[in-house]
Amino acid sequence: DERVTVELINDGTHLHPAALELAYHHAGAGRVALITDAMDAAGSADGDYLLGPLGVVVKDGVARLVDGGSIAGSTLTLDTAFRRAVTVDRIPVEDVVRSISANPARLLGLDDRVGSLEPGKDADLVVLDEEFTLKGVMRRGAWIVDPT
């Protein structure tokens, strides 16, 4: 259905790599949105956390409920999702950029302000190095993480 956009948590835990490949092949880069489903432990060390009233243990970057062991969200950050999609899953950079910026902005009805670099839009951007490691973040034209 052309009205559907597929949201994927590309952390190596939530879905098999074949599911990512299938989504890009059948839906196309214009209908894939890479998301995180991140909880408070995103980008943090392994350990014990809370998800509301529920106990969560993060081990090897994977968050699971203490009771029952179900996945409790992710610890994924978007820079890691980007890097994984390009380096592990071999999705073309331009497709990943679209899936992580323009598509989510469109789905949220914010594409008149964000999701691409165009005159009149918020100057929100992320600077990555050649290994796709986060180096800088600009929000509304001001550096909040200076790339220098």
DALIN-V801901 format. One record per residue. N is the residue number from 1. D_LAST is the distance of its C-alpha to the last C-alpha in Angstrom with 1 decimal. Layout:
((N;D_LAST) (N;D_LAST))
//
This chain:
((1;44.5) (2;42.1) (3;41.5) (4;39.8) (5;36.2) (6;35.6) (7;33.1) (8;32.0) (9;30.3) (10;28.9) (11;28.4) (12;31.0) (13;33.4) (14;34.5) (15;35.6) (16;36.7) (17;34.6) (18;37.7) (19;37.4) (20;34.0) (21;35.4) (22;38.5) (23;36.6) (24;34.5) (25;37.7) (26;40.0) (27;38.0) (28;35.4) (29;31.7) (30;32.7) (31;34.4) (32;32.1) (33;29.7) (34;27.6) (35;27.6) (36;27.0) (37;30.0) (38;27.8) (39;29.3) (40;27.9) (41;27.2) (42;24.6) (43;21.7) (44;23.7) (45;25.8) (46;29.4) (47;32.0) (48;34.3) (49;33.4) (50;35.3) (51;35.5) (52;37.6) (53;40.6) (54;40.2) (55;39.1) (56;36.5) (57;35.6) (58;32.4) (59;32.9) (60;30.7) (61;28.6) (62;31.8) (63;33.1) (64;36.9) (65;39.4) (66;41.2) (67;44.5) (68;45.1) (69;41.9) (70;40.9) (71;37.3) (72;35.9) (73;32.9) (74;29.8) (75;26.8) (76;24.8) (77;21.5) (78;20.8) (79;17.9) (80;20.5) (81;23.2) (82;21.2) (83;20.6) (84;24.2) (85;25.7) (86;24.1) (87;24.4) (88;27.5) (89;29.4) (90;28.5) (91;28.3) (92;26.8) (93;23.2) (94;24.5) (95;27.1) (96;24.7) (97;22.4) (98;25.7) (99;26.9) (100;23.9) (101;23.3) (102;26.2) (103;29.0) (104;28.3) (105;27.7) (106;31.1) (107;32.9) (108;31.8) (109;32.9) (110;29.4) (111;28.8) (112;29.6) (113;26.4) (114;24.0) (115;23.7) (116;22.7) (117;20.8) (118;23.6) (119;24.5) (120;25.7) (121;24.0) (122;21.4) (123;17.9) (124;17.0) (125;14.8) (126;13.0) (127;10.4) (128;11.8) (129;11.5) (130;14.8) (131;16.3) (132;15.7) (133;13.7) (134;11.8) (135;8.0) (136;7.9) (137;11.0) (138;12.4) (139;15.9) (140;18.2) (141;15.7) (142;13.6) (143;10.4) (144;11.8) (145;8.9) (146;5.6) (147;3.8) (148;0.0))
//
